[in-house]
Amino acid sequence: MKLQDNEIAIVWSAEDVKQECEWLTDEQALDVLYAIEHRHDACIGINWEVIHYTAQYLYPEPEKETSNDNT
């Protein structure tokens, strides 16, 4: 895509998504980007919160195991 002089573009990558949502695989991060691209609200835009909540919706973060040491 070639931009015109009167246009701008903001680029988000799968690495950006994985930075925010470390539990995702590369493929899942791409799925999150595609979902955001096709469903985003232009009034809100794309931001870290949108990325995080979209990822949580598509691929919920696994529960972290907590140590229950009763000693």
C-alpha positions as CSV (number, residue, x, y, z in Angstrom):
1,M,0.0,0.0,0.0
2,K,1.4,3.3,-1.0
3,L,0.3,6.3,1.0
4,Q,-0.5,9.7,-0.6
5,D,1.0,12.9,0.7
6,N,-2.2,13.6,2.6
7,E,-2.5,10.2,4.3
8,I,-1.0,8.5,7.3
9,A,-1.0,4.9,8.5
10,I,-0.4,3.4,11.9
11,V,1.0,-0.1,11.8
12,W,0.5,-2.8,14.5
13,S,2.3,-6.1,14.3
14,A,1.9,-9.6,15.7
15,E,4.9,-8.8,17.9
16,D,3.0,-5.8,19.4
17,V,0.1,-8.1,20.2
18,K,2.4,-10.6,21.8
19,Q,4.1,-7.9,23.8
20,E,0.8,-7.1,25.4
21,C,-0.5,-10.7,25.5
22,E,2.5,-12.9,26.2
23,W,0.4,-16.1,26.3
24,L,-0.5,-16.0,22.6
25,T,1.2,-17.9,19.9
26,D,2.3,-16.2,16.7
27,E,-0.7,-17.5,14.8
28,Q,-3.1,-16.4,17.6
29,A,-1.5,-12.9,17.6
30,L,-2.2,-12.7,13.9
31,D,-5.8,-13.8,14.5
32,V,-6.2,-11.0,17.0
33,L,-4.9,-8.4,14.5
34,Y,-7.3,-9.7,11.8
35,A,-10.2,-9.6,14.2
36,I,-9.4,-6.0,15.2
37,E,-9.0,-5.0,11.6
38,H,-12.4,-6.3,10.7
39,R,-14.3,-5.2,13.8
40,H,-12.7,-2.1,15.2
41,D,-14.6,1.0,16.1
42,A,-13.2,4.0,14.3
43,C,-14.3,6.2,17.2
44,I,-12.1,4.2,19.6
45,G,-9.3,3.2,17.2
46,I,-6.7,0.5,18.0
47,N,-4.9,0.7,21.3
48,W,-3.4,-1.6,23.9
49,E,-6.7,-2.0,25.7
50,V,-8.5,-3.0,22.4
51,I,-5.7,-5.5,21.7
52,H,-5.8,-7.0,25.2
53,Y,-9.6,-7.4,25.3
54,T,-9.8,-8.8,21.8
55,A,-7.1,-11.3,22.7
56,Q,-8.9,-12.2,25.9
57,Y,-12.1,-12.7,24.0
58,L,-10.6,-14.9,21.3
59,Y,-7.9,-16.7,23.4
60,P,-8.5,-16.3,27.2
61,E,-5.3,-16.1,29.2
62,P,-4.6,-19.4,31.0
63,E,-5.0,-19.3,34.8
64,K,-1.8,-19.0,36.6
65,E,-1.0,-21.7,39.1
66,T,-0.7,-20.4,42.6
67,S,1.4,-22.1,45.2
68,N,-0.9,-23.2,48.1
69,D,1.8,-24.2,50.6
70,N,0.1,-24.8,54.0
71,T,3.2,-25.2,56.1
